[in-house]
Amino acid sequence: MTDLTFFSSPIGLGHATRDVAIAQHLDNTRIKFVSGEGGPRLFSDYGFEAQNLYKPPIFDIQNGTLKNPLRWLFKYYSYYKECKNISSNIIEKERPKLIVSDEDFASLTIAQEKKLKTVLITDILETNFARGIGSFIEKKMNKSMKEIMKKCDVIIMPEDGPDEDNIIKVGPIVRKTLYSREELRKRFSFDRKTVVISVGGTSAGQFLIEKTIHVFKKLNLDANMLIVSGPALKILDDTIRNLGFVNNLHEIIYAADLIISLAGKSTIDEAASYGTPGIFIPIKGHFEQEENAKKVGFSFDDLDRLESLIPAKISEKRDPKMYDGAQKAANIIKKFL
């Protein structure tokens, strides 16, 4: 029997990274994670028990643009039903005291049916992928999602701002490091200005890696480039150092002089926390990434401005910020245990 079962969305590694940040503050708590893609590997690397059971639908990304969003929503609905069966079996077997979900609504549905306490971690309150007739279907899905949210004991949002109803805003949730920037640069052999490209846990960011490599070589800067391609991409360019999947991207971001990434919230927050300048290019048509990018002054069109953005950003002054969202989130969860 576990104290809490933590269901983490496998659609991008950002969910897993912030869940690790929270779990590290849950001392003396028996936790089991359930996720998919690169998530379970990350949890295991941090010493947590994790099951790799979720297989989410893949976004159709062509030249950096999200295609066929309605088709993806239909696939997501089938995936949601599969996740309900999986989470039902897990909850029945583990009999946890508490269910914590990072944007996995299937587990919340099952837990609420079983009258268990539920905590949701999310940075979105509705989706906005589809257009035209598809938007009617999405509105219906959003209505169901909001009903699930209302039944949660608490919703934790990694945002700043006032609380409302059952929503508590704790600020950005980021992982901490025990090492100084100088120590990390030595560890990673960063002996010159270093640009890091990171695209998360899916194959969606290949367009950004290819474009950035092309521009970087053209610029011929006195700097090194490093790729963190994640678990889903194979990069054939052997002239650029590629770390593939890493469990400490936050430390690599801290040690870097510039991070270039898709506009995932966790990466943006970790860059802000460590004061590392960043360029964040959203997938075109991906409403969540486009909103994240807009908040920090970027859009998809900046893909064509990398030649001027990279030299400007790599010399930008560092401005670290102190976030304690992970500790606050853990304290909220402890109250329900």
C-alpha positions in Angstrom: 0.0 0.0 0.0 1.3 3.4 -1.0 0.6 6.8 0.7 0.0 8.4 -2.6 -0.1 7.3 -6.2 1.1 10.1 -8.6 -0.3 9.9 -12.1 1.9 12.1 -14.4 0.9 13.0 -18.0 3.5 11.6 -20.4 2.8 14.3 -23.0 6.2 16.1 -22.8 8.7 15.7 -20.0 7.8 19.0 -18.3 5.1 17.2 -16.2 7.6 14.7 -14.8 10.3 17.3 -14.1 8.0 19.4 -11.9 6.6 16.3 -10.2 10.1 15.2 -9.3 10.6 18.7 -7.8 7.6 18.3 -5.6 8.2 14.7 -4.7 11.7 15.6 -3.4 10.0 17.6 -0.7 7.7 14.7 0.3 9.9 13.1 2.9 8.9 9.8 4.5 6.1 9.4 2.0 5.6 6.2 0.0 5.0 7.3 -3.5 4.4 5.4 -6.7 4.5 7.2 -10.1 2.5 6.1 -13.1 3.3 7.7 -16.5 4.8 6.9 -19.9 7.4 7.9 -22.5 10.4 9.3 -20.7 8.7 10.0 -17.5 9.2 6.7 -15.7 12.9 6.8 -16.6 13.2 10.2 -15.0 11.4 9.2 -11.8 13.5 6.0 -11.5 16.7 8.1 -11.9 15.6 10.1 -8.9 15.0 7.0 -6.8 11.2 6.8 -7.1 9.2 3.7 -8.0 7.6 4.2 -11.4 5.5 2.2 -13.9 5.7 2.8 -17.6 2.0 2.2 -18.6 0.8 5.2 -20.6 1.2 5.5 -24.4 -0.1 8.9 -25.5 -1.0 9.9 -29.1 1.8 11.7 -30.9 1.3 15.2 -32.3 1.5 15.5 -36.1 4.1 18.3 -36.5 5.2 19.4 -39.9 7.7 22.2 -40.3 7.0 23.3 -36.8 3.2 23.5 -37.2 0.6 21.3 -35.5 -1.4 19.5 -38.1 -4.8 17.7 -37.8 -5.6 18.8 -34.2 -9.1 17.3 -34.4 -7.7 13.9 -35.3 -5.3 14.2 -32.3 -8.3 15.0 -30.0 -10.1 11.8 -31.2 -6.9 9.8 -30.5 -6.6 11.5 -27.1 -10.1 10.5 -26.2 -9.3 6.8 -26.9 -6.1 7.2 -24.9 -8.1 8.7 -22.0 -10.4 5.6 -22.0 -7.3 3.3 -21.9 -5.8 5.4 -19.1 -9.1 5.0 -17.1 -8.7 1.2 -17.2 -5.1 1.4 -16.3 -5.6 3.8 -13.4 -8.6 1.8 -12.1 -6.4 -1.3 -11.9 -3.6 0.6 -10.2 -5.9 2.3 -7.6 -7.6 -1.0 -6.8 -4.3 -2.8 -6.3 -2.4 0.0 -4.4 -5.3 1.4 -2.4 -3.5 4.7 -1.9 -4.6 7.3 0.7 -4.4 10.1 -1.9 -4.3 10.5 -5.7 -2.1 13.3 -7.2 -2.5 13.9 -10.9 -0.4 16.1 -13.1 -2.9 16.7 -16.0 -4.0 13.1 -16.0 -7.7 13.4 -15.9 -8.4 9.7 -16.3 -7.0 8.9 -12.8 -8.9 11.7 -11.3 -12.2 10.4 -12.7 -11.6 6.9 -11.2 -10.4 8.3 -7.9 -13.4 10.5 -7.5 -15.7 7.6 -8.3 -14.0 5.7 -5.5 -14.4 8.7 -3.1 -10.7 9.2 -2.8 -9.1 12.6 -2.1 -7.7 14.1 -5.3 -5.0 16.8 -6.0 -4.6 18.1 -9.5 -1.4 19.9 -10.7 -2.0 21.9 -13.9 -1.1 25.1 -15.6 -4.1 25.1 -18.0 -7.8 25.2 -17.1 -9.1 24.4 -20.6 -7.7 23.3 -24.0 -7.9 25.3 -27.3 -6.5 23.1 -30.0 -9.3 22.7 -32.5 -10.9 25.2 -34.9 -14.2 25.1 -36.8 -16.5 22.1 -36.1 -13.8 20.5 -34.0 -14.1 23.4 -31.5 -17.6 22.2 -30.6 -16.2 18.7 -29.7 -13.4 20.3 -27.7 -15.8 22.5 -25.8 -17.7 19.4 -24.7 -14.4 17.9 -23.6 -13.5 21.1 -21.7 -16.9 21.0 -19.9 -16.2 17.5 -18.7 -12.7 18.5 -17.6 -14.1 21.4 -15.6 -16.5 19.1 -13.8 -13.6 16.9 -12.8 -11.7 20.0 -11.6 -14.6 21.1 -9.4 -14.6 17.8 -7.6 -10.8 18.0 -6.8 -10.0 18.7 -3.2 -7.4 21.2 -4.4 -5.8 22.3 -7.7 -2.2 23.4 -7.6 -1.1 25.8 -10.3 2.5 26.7 -10.9 1.5 30.3 -11.6 1.7 33.6 -9.7 -1.6 35.3 -8.7 -4.5 35.2 -6.3 -6.1 31.9 -5.3 -9.7 31.2 -6.3 -12.2 28.5 -5.3 -10.2 25.3 -5.0 -7.3 26.7 -7.0 -4.1 27.5 -5.1 -1.3 29.3 -7.1 2.1 28.4 -5.7 4.4 30.1 -8.3 6.8 28.2 -10.6 7.7 24.7 -9.6 11.4 23.9 -10.4 14.1 21.5 -9.4 17.0 22.6 -7.2 20.7 21.9 -7.6 23.3 21.4 -4.8 26.1 22.7 -7.0 27.3 26.2 -8.0 27.3 27.2 -11.6 31.1 27.1 -11.7 31.1 23.5 -10.4 28.5 22.5 -13.0 30.4 24.1 -15.9 33.5 22.1 -14.9 31.4 18.9 -14.7 30.0 19.4 -18.1 33.3 20.7 -19.7 31.7 24.1 -20.6 35.0 26.0 -21.2 33.5 28.5 -23.6 30.2 30.3 -24.0 27.7 27.4 -24.4 24.3 27.3 -26.2 22.0 24.4 -25.2 19.1 23.3 -27.4 16.5 21.2 -25.6 13.2 19.9 -27.0 11.7 17.8 -24.2 10.4 14.3 -24.3 8.8 14.0 -27.7 9.9 14.2 -31.4 8.0 17.5 -31.9 11.0 19.7 -31.6 13.1 18.3 -34.5 12.4 21.3 -36.6 13.9 23.6 -33.9 17.1 21.5 -33.6 17.6 21.4 -37.3 17.0 25.2 -37.8 19.2 26.1 -34.8 22.2 24.0 -35.9 22.0 25.5 -39.4 22.0 29.1 -38.0 24.6 28.4 -35.3 27.1 27.1 -37.9 26.4 30.1 -40.1 27.1 32.5 -37.3 30.5 31.0 -36.5 30.4 32.3 -32.9 33.2 31.8 -30.4 30.9 29.4 -28.6 30.0 25.7 -28.2 26.6 24.1 -28.9 25.1 21.2 -27.0 21.9 19.3 -27.9 19.6 17.6 -25.4 17.4 15.7 -27.8 15.4 13.7 -25.3 14.4 10.0 -25.5 12.4 10.2 -28.8 14.8 11.8 -31.3 17.9 10.6 -33.0 20.1 13.4 -34.3 22.5 12.4 -37.1 24.7 15.5 -37.1 27.9 14.2 -35.3 29.6 17.6 -35.4 27.4 18.8 -32.5 27.6 17.2 -29.0 24.3 15.5 -28.2 23.5 14.2 -24.7 20.2 12.6 -25.7 18.1 11.9 -22.6 19.3 13.6 -19.4 17.8 13.6 -15.9 19.4 16.9 -14.9 18.4 19.4 -17.6 17.9 22.1 -15.0 21.6 21.8 -14.1 22.6 22.0 -17.7 20.4 25.1 -18.2 22.1 26.6 -15.1 25.6 26.0 -16.5 24.7 27.2 -20.0 24.9 30.8 -21.3 21.8 30.4 -23.5 19.0 27.9 -23.7 17.0 27.5 -26.9 13.9 25.4 -26.5 10.3 24.7 -27.3 8.0 26.8 -25.1 7.3 24.2 -22.4 6.5 25.9 -19.1 8.9 23.8 -17.0 11.9 24.7 -19.2 10.9 28.4 -19.2 10.5 28.4 -15.4 13.8 26.6 -14.8 15.7 29.0 -17.1 14.1 31.9 -15.2 15.0 30.4 -11.9 18.7 30.0 -12.8 18.8 33.3 -14.6 19.9 31.8 -17.9 18.8 33.8 -21.0 16.5 31.8 -23.3 14.8 31.7 -26.7 11.5 29.8 -26.6 9.9 28.9 -29.9 6.4 27.4 -29.7 4.9 24.8 -32.0 2.6 26.8 -34.3 -1.0 26.0 -33.5 -0.2 24.5 -30.1 -2.2 26.9 -27.9 -0.4 26.2 -24.6 3.1 26.7 -26.0 2.1 29.8 -27.9 0.7 31.3 -24.7 3.8 30.3 -22.7 6.1 31.9 -25.4 4.0 35.1 -25.6 4.5 35.6 -21.8 8.2 35.8 -22.3 8.2 37.7 -25.5 8.5 35.1 -28.3 6.4 33.6 -31.1 6.8 31.0 -33.8 7.9 33.7 -36.2 11.1 34.1 -34.1 12.3 30.9 -35.7 13.3 33.1 -38.6 15.1 35.6 -36.3 17.5 33.2 -34.7 20.4 34.7 -36.6 20.0 38.0 -34.7 18.5 36.5 -31.5 21.3 34.1 -30.6 24.2 36.7 -30.6 22.0 39.1 -28.6 20.8 36.6 -26.0 24.1 34.8 -25.4 25.5 38.1 -24.0 22.4 39.0 -22.0 22.9 39.6 -18.3 21.8 36.8 -16.0 18.8 37.5 -13.7 18.1 34.5 -11.4 14.9 34.3 -9.4 14.1 32.4 -6.2 11.1 30.2 -6.6 9.6 28.0 -3.8 6.6 26.6 -5.7 7.8 23.0 -5.2 8.0 23.3 -1.4 4.6 25.0 -1.3 3.0 22.3 -3.5 4.5 19.6 -1.3 3.1 21.3 1.8 -0.4 21.3 0.4 -0.2 17.6 -0.6 1.1 16.7 2.9 -2.0 18.2 4.5 -4.1 15.6 2.6 -2.0 12.8 3.9 
